Every structure is written in C-alpha cells, then in structure tokens.
C-alpha cells in the first residue's frame, strides 16, 4: 500500500520536530560541557523510575508505550531512559518508533554498576558499551552514571578502581558523542562528599549531574552544592520532598526551596538538561495517575525555575 501524501507530510513534520528539540538539547548540553554553543535552552525531560518501581525486576520494557505516552502528555521535551531498557536485541528499533510516535526525543540514559569492585569491571564495562552505543543510535547525549555503593566508606583503592573504570567508560562515551555525568544518590555525597570528591580528585574534568533530592536526603545543601560545582554541572535530577524527607506525589507539593535553587542555577548559568524523576513511598496511596503528577511537576518547573 502506498502512503498518502498527507501521511508522508505528517511523518516528515514529526521527524523534523523531534530533530529540532533534540538539537536544542544537544546544543545546551554542549554549552555546559564547555563546547561552543550559543543556544541557552534548558531541556526538561523525565526519568521513568516511578514506573520501574512497581515493575518486576524494575524492568520498564513491557510498559514503554505507556511511559512515552504519559511523558508526552505531560509536556516533557525528552526522556532519560534506564539503561536496562536498552538491553533487549530490538531495543533501538522499538524505542525509536515510540520516540517518533510520541514526539519525545531520547536525551540520555541513567547507568550504574559496582565500579569500585575490580572483580566486576569487565561485566560493568560490557554493559556500559552496549548501553552507550545503543543510546547513541537513538540520538541520546547524556549518561547519568552511578558508581555503586560499597555499603561502607570506600578506601583509596576502591576509589582508584572506580576512577580507572570511569575513564574507560568516558572514552567510550566520547567515541559515541555522549557526555558522562556523575549522578549521586546519598552514598556518593555522605561524609563530606567523600565518594564524589574521591572521584573528582582522580578525574578532574569529569562532569556532574546532581540529584537535588538525594543531596537533601544526605543533609547536603543543594544551593551550596550548585554554587560549588557550577561549571561542572551539565545535568540535574529534580524531585520534591517534605521537611521530614518524605517524598511527595508531584513537584510543588513538598517543602524544597526550588526558588532558591532557581536563583543558584541562574547564577551558575546552567544550560544542561533538567530531568524530573518522581519517586513515591511504597505505602503512598496515589491521588492521581502518574501522567497527571508528571504534568503538574512539569508546570511547577516552568513556573518556578523558568524552564
């Protein structure tokens, strides 16, 4: 069957629209990474953790259609995948089709592994190479990387091993046009940022992608963190919480001072990607569908941070 002229025109429009949004995001990321760019647009996307949290083995592959539809509905400008979604053999084809269908570019993926453990280096490196090469085929430009918790304070040898593997992953990223950023949970920033500073001391030019909620959970002031590491920061994870550190259903329903965060971001001239990553307590009874909480959160970011 030959496609109609209207169908072909629509496909071209969708493709060009996606390319325009992705190009804007790539340009802004490049600017934050110290590359030439005049585009100051901050692309606001979302991460699917809140969906993964209720899935067997946190696998979002069976519900990717719903995730793309919900994020598009909520007004997101991109999606940050979980790297496990890139493992299936048909991942690139399936995700590319969903990205085009819902006009939602893939901007990056989160990634993690026990990088401090030399015995697992080959396993983590193989996983990273698969994720990065497939991400690049989808047009993604960021790798939000967690180095893994040792469930104790890491030794100098642990940090050396961690940095050794990170350098190899960064090299793969560069070969594929991807920028690695260090993403934090609590363990990286506890004990006066012991883990994070250990990595930065060993890899001085590595970029940073803080999760502002996890900073607060670890008793780190996010505003001070942004001002201290400003020129390194190319990526953000955004979430909200109450004063007692309990997560809320949508951004704007908690007590985090995002207006102060916004002032700090303006001061450091942040031009990277800002990704909303909702998370809910296991016993929370949701008042609304996830897509509505994403939509509320997207509006809050626009109204409060100006993105």
MIKOL-371205 format. One line per 10 residues: their letters; for each residue y, x, z of N, C-alpha, C. Coordinates in steps of 0.1 Angstrom, whole numbers. Layout:
REM residues N
a> Y:X:Z:Y:X:Z:Y:X:Z ~ ...
END
This chain:
REM residues 307
xxxxxxxxxx> -12:8:0:0:0:0:12:9:0 ~ 22:6:-9:34:14:-10:44:9:0 ~ 50:18:9:60:13:18:72:7:11 ~ 78:-3:18:90:-9:12:102:1:13 ~ 113:-1:6:124:7:7:131:6:21 ~ 131:-6:26:136:-8:40:128:0:50 ~ 115:0:48:107:8:58:110:22:57 ~ 111:28:45:113:42:43:127:45:49 ~ 137:37:47:150:39:52:150:40:67 ~ 143:30:73:142:30:88:136:42:93
xxxxxxxxxx> 125:47:87:118:59:92:128:71:91 ~ 135:72:80:145:83:79:156:82:90 ~ 160:70:93:170:68:103:165:72:117 ~ 153:68:120:147:72:133:145:87:134 ~ 140:93:123:138:107:123:151:115:125 ~ 162:110:118:174:117:119:181:115:133 ~ 179:103:138:184:100:152:178:109:162 ~ 165:111:161:157:119:171:162:134:169 ~ 163:138:157:167:152:154:181:155:160 ~ 190:145:159:203:147:164:204:148:179
xxxxxxxxxx> 196:140:186:196:140:200:189:153:205 ~ 178:157:198:171:169:202:180:182:199 ~ 187:181:188:196:193:185:207:194:196 ~ 212:183:200:223:183:211:217:189:223 ~ 205:185:227:199:190:239:196:205:238 ~ 191:209:226:188:224:224:201:232:225 ~ 211:227:219:224:234:219:229:236:233 ~ 228:225:241:233:226:255:225:235:263 ~ 212:235:261:203:244:269:206:259:265 ~ 208:261:252:211:275:248:224:280:254
xxxxxxxxxx> 234:271:255:247:275:262:244:279:276 ~ 236:272:283:233:275:297:226:288:298 ~ 217:291:288:209:303:289:217:315:284 ~ 229:314:281:237:325:277:238:327:262 ~ 233:318:254:233:319:240:245:312:234 ~ 248:315:222:260:310:215:259:295:214 ~ 268:287:218:268:273:217:282:267:220 ~ 286:257:213:299:250:216:296:236:221 ~ 284:232:221:280:218:225:278:218:240 ~ 286:209:247:285:209:261:278:196:266
xxxxxxxxxx> 271:189:258:264:177:262:252:180:271 ~ 252:173:283:240:174:291:231:162:288 ~ 219:166:284:209:156:280:202:151:293 ~ 201:138:295:195:132:306:182:126:302 ~ 171:131:308:158:126:305:151:122:318 ~ 137:120:317:129:116:328:116:123:328 ~ 110:125:339:97:131:341:87:120:346 ~ 75:120:341:66:108:344:58:109:357 ~ 62:118:366:54:119:379:51:106:385 ~ 61:97:386:59:85:393:48:76:387
xxxxxxxxxx> 45:78:374:34:72:368:21:79:371 ~ 22:92:370:10:100:372:4:98:386 ~ 13:96:396:9:95:410:-1:84:412 ~ -2:74:404:-12:63:406:-23:64:396 ~ -24:75:388:-35:76:378:-46:85:384 ~ -58:83:380:-69:92:383:-67:106:379 ~ -68:115:388:-65:130:385:-51:132:379 ~ -42:122:382:-28:123:378:-27:125:363 ~ -36:119:355:-37:120:341:-29:109:334 ~ -18:112:328:-9:102:321:-13:99:307
xxxxxxxxxx> -23:106:302:-27:104:288:-30:90:284 ~ -37:82:293:-41:68:289:-29:59:289 ~ -18:63:296:-6:54:297:6:60:290 ~ 5:69:281:16:75:275:25:65:267 ~ 18:55:261:26:45:254:35:37:263 ~ 30:34:274:39:27:284:50:36:289 ~ 47:48:292:57:57:297:69:59:287 ~ 65:61:274:75:63:264:83:50:262 ~ 77:39:262:84:26:261:94:24:272 ~ 89:27:285:97:24:296:109:34:296
xxxxxxxxxx> 107:46:293:118:56:293:129:53:283 ~ 124:49:271:133:45:260:141:33:264 ~ 134:23:270:141:11:275:152:14:285 ~ 149:24:294:158:28:305:170:36:300 ~ 170:39:287:182:47:282:181:62:283 ~ 169:67:285:167:81:286:169:88:272 ~ 174:100:272:176:108:260:165:117:257 ~ 155:118:265:144:127:263:134:125:274 ~ 122:131:272:111:131:282:107:145:284 ~ 105:148:297:98:160:301:84:157:304
xxxxxxxxxx> 75:162:296:60:159:298:55:166:310 ~ 43:162:314:34:170:323:25:178:314 ~ 22:191:317:15:199:307:1:194:305 ~ -5:187:315:-18:182:313:-19:172:301 ~ -8:166:298:-8:156:287:-9:163:273 ~ -7:177:273:-8:184:261:-22:190:259 ~ -31:188:268:-44:194:266:-54:188:256 ~ -53:174:255:-63:168:245:-60:174:231 ~ -71:174:223:-70:180:210:-60:173:201 ~ -59:160:203:-50:152:194:-36:150:201
xxxxxxxxxx> -33:158:211:-21:155:219:-8:156:210 ~ -7:166:202:6:168:194:8:156:185 ~ -3:152:178:-2:141:169:2:128:176 ~ -5:125:187:-3:112:194:11:112:200 ~ 15:123:206:28:123:213:40:123:203 ~ 38:130:192:48:130:181:50:116:176 ~ 39:108:174:40:94:170:47:86:180 ~ 45:87:192:51:80:203:66:83:204 ~ 69:96:202:83:101:203:91:94:191 ~ 85:94:180:92:88:168:93:73:170
xxxxxxxxxx> 83:66:174:83:52:176:93:47:186 ~ 95:54:197:104:50:207:117:58:207 ~ 119:66:197:132:73:196:135:81:208 ~ 124:88:213:126:95:226:120:110:224 ~ 129:119:222:125:133:219:118:139:231 ~ 109:148:229:103:156:239:112:168:241 ~ 117:169:254:126:180:256:120:192:263 ~ 108:190:269:101:201:276:89:196:283 ~ 83:204:291:72:200:300:72:208:313 ~ 67:202:323:65:209:336:52:216:335
xxxxxxxxxx> 51:227:342:39:235:342:37:242:355 ~ 25:244:359:22:251:372:9:258:373 ~ 8:267:382:-5:274:384:-4:284:395 ~ -15:289:400:-16:298:411:-13:312:406 ~ 0:315:403:4:327:396:4:339:406 ~ 4:337:419:3:347:429:-11:353:430 ~ -21:346:425:-35:350:426:-40:357:413 ~ -42:370:414:-46:377:402:-59:373:396 ~ -68:368:405:-81:363:400:-80:351:391 ~ -69:345:391:-67:333:382:-58:335:371
xxxxxxxxxx> -53:347:369:-43:350:359:-48:346:345 ~ -60:349:341:-64:346:327:-65:331:325 ~ -70:324:335:-70:309:334:-57:303:333 ~ -47:307:341:-33:302:340:-27:306:327 ~ -28:318:323:-22:323:311:-27:315:298 ~ -40:313:298:-46:305:287:-40:291:287 ~ -39:285:299:-34:271:300:-19:271:295 ~ -12:281:299:3:282:296:4:283:281 ~ -4:292:274:-2:294:260:-5:281:252 ~ -15:274:256:-18:261:250:-7:251:251
xxxxxxxxxx> -1:250:263:10:241:266:22:245:258 ~ 25:257:258:38:262:252:37:260:237 ~ 26:264:230:25:263:216:25:249:211 ~ 19:240:219:19:226:215:32:219:218 ~ 39:223:229:52:219:232:62:222:221 ~ 61:235:216:70:239:205:68:231:192 ~ 56:227:190:53:218:178:60:205:179 ~ 62:200:191:68:187:194:84:189:195 ~ 89:201:194:103:203:195:108:205:209 ~ 99:206:219:104:208:233:109:223:235
xxxxxxxxxx> 119:224:244:125:237:245:125:242:260 ~ 120:235:269:120:239:283:106:239:289 ~ 103:249:298:91:250:305:95:251:320 ~ 95:240:327:98:239:341:86:244:349 ~ 86:256:355:75:263:359:74:264:374 ~ 63:260:380:60:262:394:49:272:396 ~ 52:282:405:43:294:406:31:292:415 ~ 30:280:422:18:278:430:20:282:445 ~ 15:273:454:17:276:468:4:283:473 ~ 6:294:481:-5:301:488:-8:295:501
xxxxxxxxxx> 0:284:505:-2:278:518:1:288:530 ~ 9:298:527:13:307:537:25:315:530 ~ 31:323:538:42:331:533:36:342:524 ~ 41:343:512:35:353:502:38:367:506 ~ 29:376:503:31:390:506:38:396:494 ~ 42:409:495:48:416:484:38:417:473 ~ 25:419:476:15:420:465:14:406:458 ~ 14:395:465:14:382:459:26:380:449 ~ 38:385:454:50:383:446:49:392:434 ~ 43:404:435:42:413:424:33:406:413
xxxxxxxxxx> 22:401:418:12:394:408:19:383:402 ~ 26:375:409:33:363:404:43:367:393 ~ 51:378:395:61:382:386:54:388:373 ~ 43:395:375:35:400:364:31:390:354 ~ 25:379:360:21:368:351:33:360:345 ~ 43:358:353:55:351:347:61:359:335 ~ 61:372:336:66:380:324:58:377:312 ~ 45:376:313:37:373:302:40:359:296 ~ 41:349:305:44:336:301:58:335:294 ~ 68:342:300:81:342:294:81:348:280
xxxxxxxxxx> 72:358:278:71:364:264:66:353:254 ~ 56:346:259:50:335:250:61:325:247 ~ 69:321:257:80:312:256:89:316:245 ~ 94:329:246:103:334:237:98:334:222 ~ 85:337:221:79:336:207:79:322:202 ~ 80:312:210:80:298:206:93:291:207 ~ 104:298:210:117:292:212:118:283:224 ~ 111:286:234:111:278:247:117:287:258 ~ 125:280:267:131:287:278:124:283:291 ~ 118:293:298:112:291:311:122:290:322
xxxxxxxxxx> 121:280:330:129:280:342:120:278:355 ~ 124:284:366:117:283:378:120:270:385 ~ 110:261:386:111:248:392:106:250:407 ~ 113:244:416:109:245:430:104:232:436 ~ 94:234:444:90:224:454:96:229:467 ~ 90:226:479:95:231:491:91:246:494 ~ 79:249:490:73:262:494:81:274:488 ~ 87:272:476:95:283:470:108:285:477 ~ 113:275:484:127:277:490:127:277:505 ~ 115:276:511:115:277:526:117:292:530
xxxxxxxxxx> 119:294:543:120:308:548:131:315:541 ~ 143:309:540:155:315:534:152:319:519 ~ 145:310:512:142:311:498:133:323:495 ~ 124:326:504:116:338:504:108:339:490 ~ 101:329:486:93:329:474:102:330:462 ~ 113:322:461:122:322:449:129:336:448 ~ 134:341:459:141:353:459:132:365:455 ~ 119:364:460:110:374:456:108:375:441 ~ 107:363:435:106:363:420:119:368:413 ~ 130:364:418:143:368:412:145:383:413
xxxxxxxxxx> 141:388:425:143:403:426:134:411:416 ~ 123:405:412:114:412:403:117:408:388 ~ 123:397:386:126:393:372:141:388:372 ~ 150:397:372:165:394:374:171:384:364 ~ 165:383:352:171:375:342:164:362:340 ~ 155:358:349:147:345:347:157:334:351 ~ 155:323:344:164:311:346:158:302:357 ~ 166:293:363:162:285:374:164:270:371 ~ 155:262:375:156:247:373:153:240:386 ~ 163:239:395:160:234:408:157:219:408
xxxxxxxxxx> 149:215:417:147:201:421:156:198:433 ~ 166:191:432:176:189:443:170:182:455 ~ 161:173:452:155:166:464:146:175:472 ~ 138:183:465:129:193:472:138:203:480 ~ 149:206:475:158:215:482:162:209:496 ~ 166:196:495:169:189:508:157:188:517 ~ 145:185:511:133:184:519:130:197:526 ~ 134:208:520:132:221:527:144:226:535 ~ 154:217:537:166:220:545:175:230:538 ~ 175:229:525:184:238:517:195:229:512
xxxxxxxxxx> 208:233:514:219:225:509:220:226:493 ~ 218:215:486:218:216:471:231:221:465 ~ 242:217:472:255:221:466:257:237:468 ~ 253:242:479:254:256:481:244:264:471 ~ 233:258:469:223:264:460:229:264:446 ~ 234:253:442:240:253:428:251:263:427 ~ 260:264:436:271:274:436:266:288:436 ~ 255:291:443:250:304:444:243:309:432 ~ 235:300:425:227:304:414:233:298:401 ~ 245:293:401:250:286:390:248:291:376
xxxxxxxxxx> 250:304:373:248:309:360:234:310:355 ~ 224:309:365:210:310:361:205:296:358 ~ 212:285:363:206:272:362:207:265:349 ~ 196:262:343:195:256:329:189:242:330 ~ 185:238:341:177:226:342:178:220:356 ~ 177:207:357:177:200:371:167:189:371 ~ 161:187:383:153:175:386:161:167:396 ~ 163:154:393:171:146:402:162:135:408 ~ 164:133:421:158:122:428:166:119:440 ~ 164:108:447:172:104:459:163:102:471
xxxxxxxxxx> 169:103:482:162:101:495:171:96:506 ~ 165:90:516:173:85:528:175:97:537 ~ 183:95:547:187:106:557:174:111:563 ~ 164:103:565:152:107:572:142:114:562 ~ 147:117:549:140:123:539:129:114:532 ~ 130:101:534:121:92:528:126:89:514 ~ 117:90:504:121:87:490:124:72:489 ~ 133:69:480:137:55:477:132:51:463 ~ 134:39:460:128:33:447:136:38:435 ~ 149:39:436:157:43:425:169:52:430
xxxxxxxxxx> 174:60:421:186:68:425:197:59:428 ~ 205:63:438:216:54:442:213:46:454 ~ 200:45:457:196:37:469:193:46:481 ~ 196:58:480:194:68:491:207:73:496 ~ 206:84:504:218:89:510:222:103:506 ~ 216:108:495:220:121:490:234:121:484 ~ 242:131:487:256:131:482:257:136:468 ~ 254:128:459:254:132:445:269:134:439 ~ 278:128:446:292:131:441:296:145:444 ~ 291:150:455:294:165:458:286:173:449
xxxxxxxxxx> 274:169:446:265:176:436:273:176:422 ~ 278:165:418:286:164:406:297:174:405 ~ 305:175:416:316:185:417:311:199:415 ~ 300:202:422:294:215:420:289:218:406 ~ 283:209:400:278:210:386:290:213:377 ~ 301:206:379:313:208:371:319:222:373 ~ 318:226:386:324:240:389:316:251:383 ~ 302:249:381:294:260:375:293:258:360 ~ 299:247:355:299:244:341:285:242:336 ~ 277:234:343:263:231:339:262:225:326
xxxxxxxxxx> 254:230:317:252:224:304:237:224:300 ~ 229:223:309:215:222:307:209:208:305 ~ 197:206:309:191:193:309:190:188:323 ~ 192:175:325:191:169:338:180:158:337 ~ 170:159:345:158:151:344:156:143:357 ~ 155:130:355:152:121:367:137:121:369 ~ 133:124:381:119:124:385:117:116:397 ~ 114:103:395:112:94:407:99:98:414 ~ 99:95:427:87:96:434:88:86:446 ~ 77:80:449:77:69:459:67:72:470
xxxxxxxxxx> 70:69:482:59:69:493:47:61:489 ~ 35:66:493:23:59:489:22:44:494 ~ 29:42:505:28:28:511:40:20:507 ~ 48:24:498:60:16:494:56:4:485 ~ 61:-7:489:59:-19:481:71:-20:471 ~ 68:-18:459:79:-18:449:86:-31:447 ~ 99:-32:446:106:-44:444:108:-48:429 ~ 105:-38:421:108:-40:406:98:-31:398 ~ 97:-34:385:89:-25:376:96:-11:376 ~ 87:-1:373:92:13:372:103:14:362
xxxxxxxxxx> 102:7:351:112:8:340:126:4:345 ~ 126:-6:354:139:-10:359:145:0:369 ~ 137:6:377:141:17:385:146:29:377 ~ 140:32:366:145:42:357:158:39:351 ~ 160:26:348:172:22:342:184:22:352 ~ 181:18:364:191:19:375:195:33:378 ~ 185:42:378:187:56:380:195:63:369 ~ 192:59:357:200:64:345:214:60:346 ~ 217:48:350:231:43:351:238:50:363 ~ 230:53:374:236:60:385:240:74:381
xxxxxxx> 232:81:374:235:94:369:248:94:360 ~ 249:84:352:260:83:343:273:80:351 ~ 272:71:361:284:67:369:288:78:379 ~ 278:85:384:281:95:395:283:109:390 ~ 275:114:380:276:127:375:284:128:362 ~ 285:117:355:293:116:343:284:120:331 ~ 271:121:332:262:124:321:256:112:315
END
